[in-house]
Amino acid sequence: MSFISIENLQKTYSGTPVFSDIQCHIAKGEFITLLGPSGCGKSTLLRCIAGLTPVDQGRILLDGQDLVPLSPQKRQIGMVFQSYALFPNMTVAQNVAFGLRMQKVSAADSQQRVDEMLRLVELQDFAKRYPHQLSGGQCQRVALARSLVTRPRLLLLDEPLSALDARIRKHLREQIRAIQRELGLTTIFVTHDQEEALTMSDRIFLMNKGRIVQSGDAETLYTAPVDAFAAGFIGNYNLLEADVASRLLQRPVASRIAIRPEAIELHAEGTLQGRIRSHSLLGNVIRYRVEANGVDLVVDVLNRSADDLRAEGSPVSLKIEPTALCPVS
């Protein structure tokens, strides 16, 4: 039996549908990411689960209980937003303890649970500081501790890392995943960042225009996109119409295909001849734009040495394995 079941969920604003007929099932302890472009409905779906936005139709079952009739306070759900929403006149410890005060937890039990949470998010030495004395990453960890201290049945994270710089964001996402695994806490995470989704998730629900267009683990979504949208959103696929693919491969191709840029090899014995048009250095990867048979391709190559860099205009041989050609609708 699924721990969370969402059945026929529908939501409209002023007659305009945000999403319709959302159906999904989540196991206990899973880390699920709702991934998609802005406006696809992922944050609205999260707010409907939390009870912050009413639904028009459908059910949200959590451990067999329908949450739709319940107020947010009775759902036993923790939520962390992009904005930290900390009380500026309260210390870190007081902010974390706020939910326990609302639950009328005893002072002794509250202190013990706050101490445990601060150790979990590595802020035990910051208990007496105020939010203005903390960095953005520290504030977000306080918000996370405040959500966890009430021992929720479900944790919801609405783009909590998007306002942070890249180094802190990477560290914090690793920390969030480690805490989630340690607690075995069912978690739904919203992001439009594909790297976050691919590195953090047990499963990804890819959304577009109010629908879940594909779901699965990171490997499945990356290597087997179901349509052109999925291929264009996950990774940097080369999307080629059938006639363009036929011209490139010099043989008939019946449908549109997607080719991952790292699946195209610059190969000494490649059968496809091309020419380097430009290149971009992406740290450990060099991204080339290559023209072959009148078709522009993106090719990613591991950056092993500056001596391997190929100059613009230089001829190259390409090799594309048949298994790298992914038909998409």
Phi and psi in degrees as GROMACS dihedral restraints (atoms count N, CA, C in turn):
[ dihedral_restraints ]
;  ai    aj    ak    al  type     phi  dphi    fc
    3     4     5     6     1   -69.9    20    10
    4     5     6     7     1   144.5    20    10
    6     7     8     9     1   -74.5    20    10
    7     8     9    10     1   -38.3    20    10
    9    10    11    12     1  -124.5    20    10
   10    11    12    13     1   129.9    20    10
   12    13    14    15     1  -129.0    20    10
   13    14    15    16     1   124.1    20    10
   15    16    17    18     1  -110.9    20    10
   16    17    18    19     1   121.9    20    10
   18    19    20    21     1  -124.1    20    10
   19    20    21    22     1   119.8    20    10
   21    22    23    24     1    50.8    20    10
   22    23    24    25     1    43.8    20    10
   24    25    26    27     1   -79.3    20    10
   25    26    27    28     1   132.0    20    10
   27    28    29    30     1  -134.7    20    10
   28    29    30    31     1   143.9    20    10
   30    31    32    33     1  -149.5    20    10
   31    32    33    34     1   131.8    20    10
   33    34    35    36     1  -129.0    20    10
   34    35    36    37     1   152.7    20    10
   36    37    38    39     1  -121.5    20    10
   37    38    39    40     1   118.2    20    10
   39    40    41    42     1    51.9    20    10
   40    41    42    43     1    41.6    20    10
   42    43    44    45     1    83.7    20    10
   43    44    45    46     1    -7.7    20    10
   45    46    47    48     1   -96.2    20    10
   46    47    48    49     1   120.7    20    10
   48    49    50    51     1   -69.4    20    10
   49    50    51    52     1   131.8    20    10
   51    52    53    54     1   -87.6    20    10
   52    53    54    55     1   -46.7    20    10
   54    55    56    57     1  -152.9    20    10
   55    56    57    58     1   157.8    20    10
   57    58    59    60     1  -143.7    20    10
   58    59    60    61     1   142.1    20    10
   60    61    62    63     1    55.0    20    10
   61    62    63    64     1    45.8    20    10
   63    64    65    66     1   -72.2    20    10
   64    65    66    67     1   124.8    20    10
   66    67    68    69     1  -130.9    20    10
   67    68    69    70     1   123.5    20    10
   69    70    71    72     1  -161.6    20    10
   70    71    72    73     1   160.5    20    10
   72    73    74    75     1  -135.6    20    10
   73    74    75    76     1   138.2    20    10
   75    76    77    78     1  -130.5    20    10
   76    77    78    79     1   132.9    20    10
   78    79    80    81     1   -83.7    20    10
   79    80    81    82     1   157.9    20    10
   81    82    83    84     1   -64.8    20    10
   82    83    84    85     1   132.8    20    10
   84    85    86    87     1    86.5    20    10
   85    86    87    88     1    -2.4    20    10
   87    88    89    90     1   -75.0    20    10
   88    89    90    91     1   149.2    20    10
   90    91    92    93     1  -107.0    20    10
   91    92    93    94     1   108.2    20    10
   93    94    95    96     1  -107.7    20    10
   94    95    96    97     1   135.6    20    10
   96    97    98    99     1  -113.3    20    10
   97    98    99   100     1   129.4    20    10
   99   100   101   102     1   -91.6    20    10
  100   101   102   103     1   111.7    20    10
  102   103   104   105     1  -116.4    20    10
  103   104   105   106     1   139.9    20    10
  105   106   107   108     1   167.6    20    10
  106   107   108   109     1   171.2    20    10
  108   109   110   111     1   -71.7    20    10
  109   110   111   112     1   165.8    20    10
  111   112   113   114     1   -58.3    20    10
  112   113   114   115     1   137.4    20    10
  114   115   116   117     1    85.8    20    10
  115   116   117   118     1     6.2    20    10
  117   118   119   120     1   -83.8    20    10
  118   119   120   121     1   -10.3    20    10
  120   121   122   123     1   106.0    20    10
  121   122   123   124     1     1.8    20    10
  123   124   125   126     1   -67.9    20    10
  124   125   126   127     1   -43.2    20    10
  126   127   128   129     1   -70.4    20    10
  127   128   129   130     1   -35.6    20    10
  129   130   131   132     1   -63.5    20    10
  130   131   132   133     1   -40.7    20    10
  132   133   134   135     1   -61.0    20    10
  133   134   135   136     1   -42.5    20    10
  135   136   137   138     1   -63.0    20    10
  136   137   138   139     1   -42.8    20    10
  138   139   140   141     1   -67.4    20    10
  139   140   141   142     1   -32.1    20    10
  141   142   143   144     1   -66.2    20    10
  142   143   144   145     1   -40.2    20    10
  144   145   146   147     1   -63.9    20    10
  145   146   147   148     1   -39.4    20    10
  147   148   149   150     1   -73.3    20    10
  148   149   150   151     1   -19.3    20    10
  150   151   152   153     1    91.7    20    10
  151   152   153   154     1     6.6    20    10
  153   154   155   156     1   -82.1    20    10
  154   155   156   157     1   -18.7    20    10
  156   157   158   159     1  -130.6    20    10
  157   158   159   160     1   125.5    20    10
  159   160   161   162     1   -71.5    20    10
  160   161   162   163     1   151.5    20    10
  162   163   164   165     1  -100.8    20    10
  163   164   165   166     1   156.4    20    10
  165   166   167   168     1   -87.7    20    10
  166   167   168   169     1   -32.5    20    10
  168   169   170   171     1  -161.7    20    10
  169   170   171   172     1   152.9    20    10
  171   172   173   174     1   109.6    20    10
  172   173   174   175     1   177.2    20    10
  174   175   176   177     1  -128.3    20    10
  175   176   177   178     1   148.2    20    10
  177   178   179   180     1  -124.1    20    10
  178   179   180   181     1   104.4    20    10
  180   181   182   183     1   -99.1    20    10
  181   182   183   184     1   125.5    20    10
  183   184   185   186     1  -117.9    20    10
  184   185   186   187     1   110.6    20    10
  186   187   188   189     1    53.6    20    10
  187   188   189   190     1    40.3    20    10
  189   190   191   192     1    87.6    20    10
  190   191   192   193     1    -8.8    20    10
  192   193   194   195     1   -99.5    20    10
  193   194   195   196     1   129.6    20    10
  195   196   197   198     1   -76.6    20    10
  196   197   198   199     1   119.8    20    10
  198   199   200   201     1   -83.3    20    10
  199   200   201   202     1   -19.6    20    10
  201   202   203   204     1   -54.6    20    10
  202   203   204   205     1   -42.5    20    10
  204   205   206   207     1   -74.9    20    10
  205   206   207   208     1   -11.0    20    10
  207   208   209   210     1   -89.7    20    10
  208   209   210   211     1   148.7    20    10
  210   211   212   213     1   -72.8    20    10
  211   212   213   214     1   159.7    20    10
  213   214   215   216     1   -55.2    20    10
  214   215   216   217     1   -36.3    20    10
  216   217   218   219     1   -66.9    20    10
  217   218   219   220     1   -23.8    20    10
  219   220   221   222     1   -97.4    20    10
  220   221   222   223     1     3.4    20    10
  222   223   224   225     1   -89.2    20    10
  223   224   225   226     1   -13.8    20    10
  225   226   227   228     1    56.8    20    10
  226   227   228   229     1    49.3    20    10
  228   229   230   231     1  -120.1    20    10
  229   230   231   232     1   134.8    20    10
  231   232   233   234     1   -98.2    20    10
  232   233   234   235     1   141.3    20    10
  234   235   236   237     1  -137.3    20    10
  235   236   237   238     1   136.2    20    10
  237   238   239   240     1  -120.5    20    10
  238   239   240   241     1   127.4    20    10
  240   241   242   243     1   -99.8    20    10
  241   242   243   244     1   171.5    20    10
  243   244   245   246     1   -62.6    20    10
  244   245   246   247     1   -43.4    20    10
  246   247   248   249     1   -83.5    20    10
  247   248   249   250     1   138.9    20    10
  249   250   251   252     1   -68.2    20    10
  250   251   252   253     1   -32.9    20    10
  252   253   254   255     1    53.8    20    10
  253   254   255   256     1    41.7    20    10
  255   256   257   258     1   -86.1    20    10
  256   257   258   259     1   151.4    20    10
  258   259   260   261     1   -78.4    20    10
  259   260   261   262     1   117.1    20    10
  261   262   263   264     1   -67.7    20    10
  262   263   264   265     1   -23.3    20    10
  264   265   266   267     1   -91.7    20    10
  265   266   267   268     1     6.6    20    10
  267   268   269   270     1  -114.6    20    10
  268   269   270   271     1   148.5    20    10
  270   271   272   273     1   -72.2    20    10
  271   272   273   274     1   172.0    20    10
  273   274   275   276     1   -55.4    20    10
  274   275   276   277     1   -49.0    20    10
  276   277   278   279     1   -61.9    20    10
  277   278   279   280     1   -40.8    20    10
  279   280   281   282     1   -67.2    20    10
  280   281   282   283     1   -38.0    20    10
  282   283   284   285     1   -62.4    20    10
  283   284   285   286     1   -45.5    20    10
  285   286   287   288     1   -64.1    20    10
  286   287   288   289     1   -35.9    20    10
  288   289   290   291     1   -79.8    20    10
  289   290   291   292     1    -7.4    20    10
  291   292   293   294     1   -58.5    20    10
  292   293   294   295     1   -45.7    20    10
  294   295   296   297     1   -62.9    20    10
  295   296   297   298     1   -33.6    20    10
  297   298   299   300     1   -68.7    20    10
  298   299   300   301     1   -34.0    20    10
  300   301   302   303     1   -62.7    20    10
  301   302   303   304     1   -41.2    20    10
  303   304   305   306     1   -65.4    20    10
  304   305   306   307     1   -29.8    20    10
  306   307   308   309     1   -86.2    20    10
  307   308   309   310     1    -1.4    20    10
  309   310   311   312     1    58.5    20    10
  310   311   312   313     1    41.2    20    10
  312   313   314   315     1   -73.9    20    10
  313   314   315   316     1   142.9    20    10
  315   316   317   318     1   -61.2    20    10
  316   317   318   319     1   154.6    20    10
  318   319   320   321     1   -60.1    20    10
  319   320   321   322     1   -42.0    20    10
  321   322   323   324     1   -65.8    20    10
  322   323   324   325     1   -45.7    20    10
  324   325   326   327     1   -65.7    20    10
  325   326   327   328     1   -39.6    20    10
  327   328   329   330     1   -61.2    20    10
  328   329   330   331     1   -45.6    20    10
  330   331   332   333     1   -61.0    20    10
  331   332   333   334     1   -41.8    20    10
  333   334   335   336     1   -64.7    20    10
  334   335   336   337     1   -43.3    20    10
  336   337   338   339     1   -70.9    20    10
  337   338   339   340     1   -36.2    20    10
  339   340   341   342     1   -64.6    20    10
  340   341   342   343     1   -44.2    20    10
  342   343   344   345     1   -60.2    20    10
  343   344   345   346     1   -41.6    20    10
  345   346   347   348     1   -62.4    20    10
  346   347   348   349     1   -44.3    20    10
  348   349   350   351     1   -67.0    20    10
  349   350   351   352     1   -40.2    20    10
  351   352   353   354     1   -65.3    20    10
  352   353   354   355     1   -35.4    20    10
  354   355   356   357     1   -67.8    20    10
  355   356   357   358     1   -38.1    20    10
  357   358   359   360     1   -63.4    20    10
  358   359   360   361     1   -38.0    20    10
  360   361   362   363     1   -98.2    20    10
  361   362   363   364     1    10.7    20    10
  363   364   365   366     1    60.5    20    10
  364   365   366   367     1    44.4    20    10
  366   367   368   369     1  -126.5    20    10
  367   368   369   370     1    22.5    20    10
  369   370   371   372     1   -62.0    20    10
  370   371   372   373     1   -25.4    20    10
  372   373   374   375     1   -87.6    20    10
  373   374   375   376     1     1.9    20    10
  375   376   377   378     1  -114.9    20    10
  376   377   378   379     1    13.0    20    10
  378   379   380   381     1   -57.2    20    10
  379   380   381   382     1   -34.1    20    10
  381   382   383   384     1   -96.8    20    10
  382   383   384   385     1     2.6    20    10
  384   385   386   387     1   -82.4    20    10
  385   386   387   388     1   162.1    20    10
  387   388   389   390     1  -104.2    20    10
  388   389   390   391     1   158.7    20    10
  390   391   392   393     1   -52.0    20    10
  391   392   393   394     1   -36.6    20    10
  393   394   395   396     1   -69.3    20    10
  394   395   396   397     1   -10.9    20    10
  396   397   398   399     1   -96.4    20    10
  397   398   399   400     1     7.2    20    10
  399   400   401   402     1  -115.8    20    10
  400   401   402   403     1   157.6    20    10
  402   403   404   405     1   -79.7    20    10
  403   404   405   406     1   170.8    20    10
  405   406   407   408     1   -60.8    20    10
  406   407   408   409     1   -42.7    20    10
  408   409   410   411     1   -64.4    20    10
  409   410   411   412     1   -38.4    20    10
  411   412   413   414     1   -66.5    20    10
  412   413   414   415     1   -41.1    20    10
  414   415   416   417     1   -61.0    20    10
  415   416   417   418     1   -39.6    20    10
  417   418   419   420     1   -68.3    20    10
  418   419   420   421     1   -32.5    20    10
  420   421   422   423     1   -69.5    20    10
  421   422   423   424     1   -34.0    20    10
  423   424   425   426     1   -63.0    20    10
  424   425   426   427     1   -44.8    20    10
  426   427   428   429     1   -60.9    20    10
  427   428   429   430     1   -38.6    20    10
  429   430   431   432     1   -65.6    20    10
  430   431   432   433     1   -45.4    20    10
  432   433   434   435     1   -61.2    20    10
  433   434   435   436     1   -39.5    20    10
  435   436   437   438     1   -62.9    20    10
  436   437   438   439     1   -35.4    20    10
  438   439   440   441     1   -74.9    20    10
  439   440   441   442     1   -34.1    20    10
  441   442   443   444     1   -79.7    20    10
  442   443   444   445     1   -28.0    20    10
  444   445   446   447     1   -65.4    20    10
  445   446   447   448     1   -24.9    20    10
  447   448   449   450     1   -81.5    20    10
  448   449   450   451     1     0.5    20    10
  450   451   452   453     1    56.4    20    10
  451   452   453   454     1    61.9    20    10
  453   454   455   456     1   -71.2    20    10
  454   455   456   457     1   157.1    20    10
  456   457   458   459     1   -77.6    20    10
  457   458   459   460     1   -23.2    20    10
  459   460   461   462     1  -147.3    20    10
  460   461   462   463     1   138.6    20    10
  462   463   464   465     1  -112.7    20    10
  463   464   465   466     1   129.4    20    10
  465   466   467   468     1  -115.1    20    10
  466   467   468   469     1   132.1    20    10
  468   469   470   471     1  -125.3    20    10
  469   470   471   472     1   112.2    20    10
  471   472   473   474     1  -102.6    20    10
  472   473   474   475     1    92.0    20    10
  474   475   476   477     1    45.7    20    10
  475   476   477   478     1    53.3    20    10
  477   478   479   480     1   -72.6    20    10
  478   479   480   481     1   -12.5    20    10
  480   481   482   483     1  -108.9    20    10
  481   482   483   484     1    -2.8    20    10
  483   484   485   486     1   -68.0    20    10
  484   485   486   487     1   -22.0    20    10
  486   487   488   489     1   -91.5    20    10
  487   488   489   490     1     1.3    20    10
  489   490   491   492     1  -100.1    20    10
  490   491   492   493     1   157.4    20    10
  492   493   494   495     1   -74.5    20    10
  493   494   495   496     1   165.4    20    10
  495   496   497   498     1   -59.9    20    10
  496   497   498   499     1   -41.8    20    10
  498   499   500   501     1   -66.3    20    10
  499   500   501   502     1   -46.1    20    10
  501   502   503   504     1   -67.7    20    10
  502   503   504   505     1   -38.5    20    10
  504   505   506   507     1   -60.5    20    10
  505   506   507   508     1   -43.2    20    10
  507   508   509   510     1   -64.9    20    10
  508   509   510   511     1   -42.8    20    10
  510   511   512   513     1   -64.4    20    10
  511   512   513   514     1   -43.1    20    10
  513   514   515   516     1   -70.8    20    10
  514   515   516   517     1   -35.2    20    10
  516   517   518   519     1   -67.3    20    10
  517   518   519   520     1   -34.6    20    10
  519   520   521   522     1   -65.7    20    10
  520   521   522   523     1   -39.0    20    10
  522   523   524   525     1   -68.4    20    10
  523   524   525   526     1   -42.3    20    10
  525   526   527   528     1   -60.9    20    10
  526   527   528   529     1   -44.4    20    10
  528   529   530   531     1   -64.7    20    10
  529   530   531   532     1   -40.4    20    10
  531   532   533   534     1   -64.2    20    10
  532   533   534   535     1   -42.7    20    10
  534   535   536   537     1   -65.4    20    10
  535   536   537   538     1   -42.7    20    10
  537   538   539   540     1   -60.4    20    10
  538   539   540   541     1   -41.7    20    10
  540   541   542   543     1   -68.7    20    10
  541   542   543   544     1   -40.8    20    10
  543   544   545   546     1   -62.2    20    10
  544   545   546   547     1   -39.7    20    10
  546   547   548   549     1   -87.0    20    10
  547   548   549   550     1   -13.8    20    10
  549   550   551   552     1    62.6    20    10
  550   551   552   553     1    36.6    20    10
  552   553   554   555     1   -93.4    20    10
  553   554   555   556     1   124.9    20    10
  555   556   557   558     1   -63.5    20    10
  556   557   558   559     1   128.3    20    10
  558   559   560   561     1  -137.1    20    10
  559   560   561   562     1   138.0    20    10
  561   562   563   564     1  -120.5    20    10
  562   563   564   565     1   123.4    20    10
  564   565   566   567     1  -119.0    20    10
  565   566   567   568     1   129.4    20    10
  567   568   569   570     1  -104.6    20    10
  568   569   570   571     1   132.0    20    10
  570   571   572   573     1  -156.9    20    10
  571   572   573   574     1   158.5    20    10
  573   574   575   576     1  -108.8    20    10
  574   575   576   577     1     5.7    20    10
  576   577   578   579     1   -94.4    20    10
  577   578   579   580     1   111.8    20    10
  579   580   581   582     1   -64.7    20    10
  580   581   582   583     1   -33.0    20    10
  582   583   584   585     1   -64.2    20    10
  583   584   585   586     1   -43.1    20    10
  585   586   587   588     1   -59.0    20    10
  586   587   588   589     1   -45.5    20    10
  588   589   590   591     1   -62.8    20    10
  589   590   591   592     1   -45.2    20    10
  591   592   593   594     1   -67.5    20    10
  592   593   594   595     1   -34.3    20    10
  594   595   596   597     1   -88.7    20    10
  595   596   597   598     1   -21.6    20    10
  597   598   599   600     1  -102.9    20    10
  598   599   600   601     1   -22.6    20    10
  600   601   602   603     1   -93.6    20    10
  601   602   603   604     1   146.5    20    10
  603   604   605   606     1   -76.0    20    10
  604   605   606   607     1   -43.9    20    10
  606   607   608   609     1  -141.1    20    10
  607   608   609   610     1   153.7    20    10
  609   610   611   612     1  -119.2    20    10
  610   611   612   613     1   133.2    20    10
  612   613   614   615     1  -104.6    20    10
  613   614   615   616     1   107.4    20    10
  615   616   617   618     1   -86.4    20    10
  616   617   618   619     1   121.6    20    10
  618   619   620   621     1  -112.2    20    10
  619   620   621   622     1   147.1    20    10
  621   622   623   624     1  -154.4    20    10
  622   623   624   625     1   127.2    20    10
  624   625   626   627     1    52.9    20    10
  625   626   627   628     1    45.0    20    10
  627   628   629   630     1    78.8    20    10
  628   629   630   631     1    11.8    20    10
  630   631   632   633     1  -127.2    20    10
  631   632   633   634     1   150.1    20    10
  633   634   635   636     1   -86.7    20    10
  634   635   636   637     1   105.7    20    10
  636   637   638   639     1   -85.3    20    10
  637   638   639   640     1   -23.6    20    10
  639   640   641   642     1  -160.6    20    10
  640   641   642   643     1   143.8    20    10
  642   643   644   645     1  -137.8    20    10
  643   644   645   646     1   148.9    20    10
  645   646   647   648     1   160.0    20    10
  646   647   648   649     1  -177.1    20    10
  648   649   650   651     1   -75.6    20    10
  649   650   651   652     1   171.3    20    10
  651   652   653   654     1   -59.6    20    10
  652   653   654   655     1   -41.9    20    10
  654   655   656   657     1   -61.6    20    10
  655   656   657   658     1   -43.0    20    10
  657   658   659   660     1   -64.9    20    10
  658   659   660   661     1   -47.4    20    10
  660   661   662   663     1   -64.5    20    10
  661   662   663   664     1   -35.1    20    10
  663   664   665   666     1   -77.1    20    10
  664   665   666   667     1   -41.0    20    10
  666   667   668   669     1   -93.0    20    10
  667   668   669   670     1   -18.2    20    10
  669   670   671   672     1  -136.1    20    10
  670   671   672   673     1    64.1    20    10
  672   673   674   675     1   -64.5    20    10
  673   674   675   676     1   143.1    20    10
  675   676   677   678     1   -83.8    20    10
  676   677   678   679     1   -22.5    20    10
  678   679   680   681     1  -152.7    20    10
  679   680   681   682     1  -178.4    20    10
  681   682   683   684     1   -65.0    20    10
  682   683   684   685     1   -35.5    20    10
  684   685   686   687     1   -62.6    20    10
  685   686   687   688     1   -48.0    20    10
  687   688   689   690     1   -60.7    20    10
  688   689   690   691     1   -42.5    20    10
  690   691   692   693     1   -65.6    20    10
  691   692   693   694     1   -36.4    20    10
  693   694   695   696     1   -76.9    20    10
  694   695   696   697     1   -25.5    20    10
  696   697   698   699     1   -90.9    20    10
  697   698   699   700     1   -34.8    20    10
  699   700   701   702     1   -98.0    20    10
  700   701   702   703     1   110.2    20    10
  702   703   704   705     1    83.0    20    10
  703   704   705   706     1  -163.3    20    10
  705   706   707   708     1  -128.9    20    10
  706   707   708   709     1    56.8    20    10
  708   709   710   711     1   -60.2    20    10
  709   710   711   712     1   147.2    20    10
  711   712   713   714     1   -83.6    20    10
  712   713   714   715     1   114.2    20    10
  714   715   716   717     1  -100.8    20    10
  715   716   717   718     1   117.7    20    10
  717   718   719   720     1  -122.9    20    10
  718   719   720   721     1   126.9    20    10
  720   721   722   723     1   -65.2    20    10
  721   722   723   724     1   161.6    20    10
  723   724   725   726     1   -57.2    20    10
  724   725   726   727     1   -42.0    20    10
  726   727   728   729     1   -69.1    20    10
  727   728   729   730     1   -35.8    20    10
  729   730   731   732     1   -69.3    20    10
  730   731   732   733     1   -42.8    20    10
  732   733   734   735     1   -62.8    20    10
  733   734   735   736     1   -38.1    20    10
  735   736   737   738     1   -63.2    20    10
  736   737   738   739     1   -40.3    20    10
  738   739   740   741     1   -66.4    20    10
  739   740   741   742     1   -40.8    20    10
  741   742   743   744     1   -64.4    20    10
  742   743   744   745     1   -48.9    20    10
  744   745   746   747     1   -88.2    20    10
  745   746   747   748     1    -7.8    20    10
  747   748   749   750     1    60.4    20    10
  748   749   750   751     1    38.7    20    10
  750   751   752   753     1  -159.5    20    10
  751   752   753   754     1   158.8    20    10
  753   754   755   756     1   -65.7    20    10
  754   755   756   757     1   134.3    20    10
  756   757   758   759     1  -125.1    20    10
  757   758   759   760     1   128.9    20    10
  759   760   761   762     1   -84.4    20    10
  760   761   762   763     1   -22.6    20    10
  762   763   764   765     1  -142.6    20    10
  763   764   765   766     1   170.1    20    10
  765   766   767   768     1   -62.0    20    10
  766   767   768   769     1   142.2    20    10
  768   769   770   771     1  -129.6    20    10
  769   770   771   772     1   156.0    20    10
  771   772   773   774     1  -120.2    20    10
  772   773   774   775     1   137.7    20    10
  774   775   776   777     1  -129.8    20    10
  775   776   777   778     1   123.9    20    10
  777   778   779   780     1   -67.0    20    10
  778   779   780   781     1   140.4    20    10
  780   781   782   783     1   -64.2    20    10
  781   782   783   784     1   -29.3    20    10
  783   784   785   786     1   -81.9    20    10
  784   785   786   787     1    -8.9    20    10
  786   787   788   789     1   -87.1    20    10
  787   788   789   790     1    -5.1    20    10
  789   790   791   792     1   -97.3    20    10
  790   791   792   793     1   119.2    20    10
  792   793   794   795     1   -97.2    20    10
  793   794   795   796     1   138.4    20    10
  795   796   797   798     1   -84.4    20    10
  796   797   798   799     1   106.5    20    10
  798   799   800   801     1  -127.4    20    10
  799   800   801   802     1   136.7    20    10
  801   802   803   804     1   -62.7    20    10
  802   803   804   805     1   -29.3    20    10
  804   805   806   807     1  -112.5    20    10
  805   806   807   808     1    25.6    20    10
  807   808   809   810     1   -65.6    20    10
  808   809   810   811     1   147.0    20    10
  810   811   812   813     1   -90.8    20    10
  811   812   813   814     1   -10.3    20    10
  813   814   815   816     1  -106.6    20    10
  814   815   816   817     1   122.9    20    10
  816   817   818   819     1   -97.3    20    10
  817   818   819   820     1   138.0    20    10
  819   820   821   822     1  -147.6    20    10
  820   821   822   823     1  -173.7    20    10
  822   823   824   825     1  -143.3    20    10
  823   824   825   826     1   137.0    20    10
  825   826   827   828     1   -69.5    20    10
  826   827   828   829     1   124.2    20    10
  828   829   830   831     1   -95.0    20    10
  829   830   831   832     1   -39.5    20    10
  831   832   833   834     1  -164.7    20    10
  832   833   834   835     1   171.0    20    10
  834   835   836   837     1  -147.4    20    10
  835   836   837   838     1   154.9    20    10
  837   838   839   840     1  -132.3    20    10
  838   839   840   841     1   136.1    20    10
  840   841   842   843     1   -91.6    20    10
  841   842   843   844     1   117.9    20    10
  843   844   845   846     1  -114.1    20    10
  844   845   846   847     1    49.1    20    10
  846   847   848   849     1    75.7    20    10
  847   848   849   850     1  -109.6    20    10
  849   850   851   852     1   -82.8    20    10
  850   851   852   853     1     1.4    20    10
  852   853   854   855     1  -127.9    20    10
  853   854   855   856     1   138.7    20    10
  855   856   857   858     1  -104.0    20    10
  856   857   858   859     1   123.6    20    10
  858   859   860   861     1  -101.9    20    10
  859   860   861   862     1   113.8    20    10
  861   862   863   864     1   -98.2    20    10
  862   863   864   865     1   146.9    20    10
  864   865   866   867     1  -106.7    20    10
  865   866   867   868     1   120.5    20    10
  867   868   869   870     1  -122.3    20    10
  868   869   870   871     1   136.5    20    10
  870   871   872   873     1  -103.4    20    10
  871   872   873   874     1   126.8    20    10
  873   874   875   876     1  -140.4    20    10
  874   875   876   877     1   126.4    20    10
  876   877   878   879     1    51.8    20    10
  877   878   879   880     1    37.1    20    10
  879   880   881   882     1    77.0    20    10
  880   881   882   883     1    12.3    20    10
  882   883   884   885     1  -117.6    20    10
  883   884   885   886     1   131.7    20    10
  885   886   887   888     1   -86.7    20    10
  886   887   888   889     1   131.1    20    10
  888   889   890   891     1  -127.2    20    10
  889   890   891   892     1   148.8    20    10
  891   892   893   894     1   -99.4    20    10
  892   893   894   895     1   127.6    20    10
  894   895   896   897     1  -127.3    20    10
  895   896   897   898     1   123.3    20    10
  897   898   899   900     1  -102.4    20    10
  898   899   900   901     1   129.4    20    10
  900   901   902   903     1  -128.7    20    10
  901   902   903   904     1   138.8    20    10
  903   904   905   906     1   -63.5    20    10
  904   905   906   907     1   132.8    20    10
  906   907   908   909     1   -84.9    20    10
  907   908   909   910     1    89.1    20    10
  909   910   911   912     1   -85.9    20    10
  910   911   912   913     1   -36.0    20    10
  912   913   914   915     1  -159.6    20    10
  913   914   915   916     1   149.2    20    10
  915   916   917   918     1   -62.9    20    10
  916   917   918   919     1   -25.2    20    10
  918   919   920   921     1   -68.5    20    10
  919   920   921   922     1   -20.3    20    10
  921   922   923   924     1   -84.7    20    10
  922   923   924   925     1    -8.1    20    10
  924   925   926   927     1   -64.5    20    10
  925   926   927   928     1   128.8    20    10
  927   928   929   930     1   -96.5    20    10
  928   929   930   931     1   132.3    20    10
  930   931   932   933     1   -74.5    20    10
  931   932   933   934     1   152.8    20    10
  933   934   935   936     1   -61.0    20    10
  934   935   936   937     1   136.9    20    10
  936   937   938   939     1    90.9    20    10
  937   938   939   940     1    -9.7    20    10
  939   940   941   942     1   -78.5    20    10
  940   941   942   943     1   144.1    20    10
  942   943   944   945     1   -75.4    20    10
  943   944   945   946     1   148.4    20    10
  945   946   947   948     1  -141.6    20    10
  946   947   948   949     1   157.5    20    10
  948   949   950   951     1  -108.1    20    10
  949   950   951   952     1   136.3    20    10
  951   952   953   954     1  -114.2    20    10
  952   953   954   955     1   147.9    20    10
  954   955   956   957     1  -130.6    20    10
  955   956   957   958     1   126.0    20    10
  957   958   959   960     1  -124.6    20    10
  958   959   960   961     1   114.2    20    10
  960   961   962   963     1   -70.1    20    10
  961   962   963   964     1   143.0    20    10
  963   964   965   966     1   -55.7    20    10
  964   965   966   967     1   -32.9    20    10
  966   967   968   969     1   -69.0    20    10
  967   968   969   970     1   -14.2    20    10
  969   970   971   972     1   -82.2    20    10
  970   971   972   973     1    -9.3    20    10
  972   973   974   975     1   -88.4    20    10
  973   974   975   976     1   113.5    20    10
  975   976   977   978     1  -109.8    20    10
  976   977   978   979     1   110.2    20    10
  978   979   980   981     1   -66.2    20    10
  979   980   981   982     1   136.9    20    10
  981   982   983   984     1  -134.0    20    10
  982   983   984   985     1   152.6    20    10
